[in-house]
Amino acid sequence: MNDVRIVYRKYGGALHWNHPGRLLGEDEHGVWVKVPDGTLARKGDDPPVCWKTPVTMLFPRNAWWTASFHVPPQRSELYVDVTTVPEWRDDEVTMLDLDLDVIKMRDGRIILDDEDEFAEHQLLLNYPTDLITQAEKSARWLLNAVSKGQGPFGGAHLAWQTKTS
């Protein structure tokens, strides 16, 4: 399997979460990547943190989000970041994190998180109107799709979680 570099940035280009992963493959939902347990990840220039459990990530080809599927004991089953469309350049995938997150907890609750950060960054980082509109549209779509288990949120990740990298 190929190594890939996963690079989230904030609007304006500031480095956000970044870490390595292993390319698993691609299907109708997008490109699947495994981030093994023990991976060191960094938020911007903060000290690295070690991920205790593996994560299976999905980078869709033409949608404004990225998804991380977690295994127990993680409290969340699914964590979806609202982002710009992921862009691939050689062995790196990058996107802008637009603050809003849709989280499915293990107890079934579905949460729209960081609305306050999204509102703050609209002013602080001067988000363009079309970016705000697209982020809000993506968040609404994600809440519906995750709630109904539609598309890649209906178990498509299970086959990829068992693949070894």
Buried (B, 14 or more C-beta within 10 A) or exposed (E): EEEBBBBBBBBEEEBBBBBBBBBBEEEEBBBBBBBBEEBEBBBEEEEEEEBEBBBBBBBBEEBBBBBBBBEEEBEBBBBBBBBBBBEEEEEEBBBBBBBBBBBBBEEEEBBBBBEEBBEEBBEEBEBEEEBBEBBBEBBEBBBEBBEEEEBBBEEBBEEBBEEEB
